[in-house]
Amino acid sequence: MNFKTIAIHAGHDPKNHLGAAMPPIYQTSTFGFRDVGQPGPYDYSRSGNPTRAALEECLAALEGGRRGFAFATGMAAETTALMLFSSGDRILVQNDLYGGTYRLFETVFRKQGITAEYVDLRDLDALRAALATPAAAIWIETPTNPLMNLTDLAAVAGLARAHGAITICDNTFLSPYFQRPLDLGIDVVMHSTTKYLNGHSDVVGGALIAKREDLCDRIGVLQNALGTCAGPQDCYLVLRGIKTLGVRMEEHNRNALAIAHWLQAHPAVSEVLHPGLESHPQHSLALKQMTGFGGTFSFRVKGGEAQLYKLLRGVKVFLLAESLGGVESLIDHPATMTHASIPPEVRQRMGIGDDLIRLSVGLEHVDDLIADLDAALAQ
Ligand SMILES: *Cc1c(COP(=O)(O)O)cnc(C)c1O
């Protein structure tokens, strides 16, 4: 079946729930045993919950995986994935990525003896050189947040497999509607379901999806042992959001591309970073491995701090806020907001300058969004 059909039906059979069209929220911590020594299909909600199972099955179907796992937050999903590794393991990490992922590697896992080594994954020769020393895993984010650099997933997955490294791809920016990393040979897909999958800015959540049976088993054990799982209310909300993922992503994509083209022609804008523009250095890779570009992208404005702050304060429809992927449009200044946890010198080296602005383009009418940016940029 097609993606939009799977998104609405996978994980839930009304026949098993008194005909209910929507999966019920099993708001319970525990489940009665059938008899002494005989639990039913569920015994305790950390180990498993029917509402969570519905979401997990749906996520697995959408990403083309064997099993999906729902977590309390995207960071809980990342923490669980990194617990697959042990002290002494070396992980090659995309050199520009979500600030919280960088912080997790540096402030938590480095102390546990799991060391991140940052590599520009656009440069396959650099990756080959880094793989000359054994690596347990490669952590990928594509497109990267906020610079919109792409990684060739099939190429990196091939190199990793040849060197015995597990590949993990943060697929938050595109969602499975526009990119399916498992199909390209990636081992584990990670999501902040807070973003496009839920899509309504009313829940924080995370997910892991894997295809390899050994990885599925190990992640399942970790989810229960660590207790990083999502609660039933949140799972219900994410499931509800997923039903409209396809139509939302198409509109996010259309609106964002229209705004990117408009910004490119604006005299106050020095650069637009959007993989759907022909000016993007990896535009052909985008067309090869993605079926759309999503709703989030960045641009650089001319002038100094004063001009920049006028823009950030001047918008009325765009909300100055972190996060992305919701129905409402957000404007973010990575240097002082989402990426402030990265030391300034590292940030500068990455290219996340003070002139960089990130937009999460929502589902308002695109004419109103452009008028809003136009008025703010005019200042
Ligand atoms: C938001 C985000 C995360 C972290 O997810 P939370 O749900 O906020 O914990 C990880 N990766 C990317 C790309 C994100 O945008």
Ligand as a Chemical Component Dictionary entry (heavy atoms), coordinates in Angstrom:
data_LIG
# 
_chem_comp.id                   LIG 
_chem_comp.type                 NON-POLYMER 
_chem_comp.pdbx_formal_charge   0 
_chem_comp.three_letter_code    LIG 
# 
loop_
_chem_comp_atom.comp_id 
_chem_comp_atom.atom_id 
_chem_comp_atom.alt_atom_id 
_chem_comp_atom.type_symbol 
_chem_comp_atom.charge 
_chem_comp_atom.model_Cartn_x 
_chem_comp_atom.model_Cartn_y 
_chem_comp_atom.model_Cartn_z 
_chem_comp_atom.pdbx_ordinal 
LIG C1 C1 C 0 14.780 18.303 18.148 1  
LIG C2 C2 C 0 15.812 17.423 17.581 2  
LIG C3 C3 C 0 16.411 16.409 18.350 3  
LIG C4 C4 C 0 16.086 16.213 19.831 4  
LIG O1 O1 O 0 14.781 15.804 20.035 5  
LIG P1 P1 P 0 13.895 16.199 21.346 6  
LIG O2 O2 O 0 12.570 15.628 21.016 7  
LIG O3 O3 O 0 13.913 17.683 21.464 8  
LIG O4 O4 O 0 14.545 15.544 22.514 9  
LIG C5 C5 C 0 17.333 15.597 17.721 10 
LIG N1 N1 N 0 17.678 15.769 16.427 11 
LIG C6 C6 C 0 17.134 16.739 15.669 12 
LIG C7 C7 C 0 17.543 16.873 14.243 13 
LIG C8 C8 C 0 16.189 17.597 16.213 14 
LIG O5 O5 O 0 15.665 18.564 15.458 15 
# 
loop_
_chem_comp_bond.comp_id 
_chem_comp_bond.atom_id_1 
_chem_comp_bond.atom_id_2 
_chem_comp_bond.value_order 
_chem_comp_bond.pdbx_ordinal 
LIG C1 C2 SING 1  
LIG C2 C3 SING 2  
LIG C2 C8 DOUB 3  
LIG C3 C4 SING 4  
LIG C3 C5 DOUB 5  
LIG C4 O1 SING 6  
LIG O1 P1 SING 7  
LIG P1 O2 DOUB 8  
LIG P1 O3 SING 9  
LIG P1 O4 SING 10 
LIG C5 N1 SING 11 
LIG N1 C6 DOUB 12 
LIG C6 C7 SING 13 
LIG C6 C8 SING 14 
LIG C8 O5 SING 15 
# 
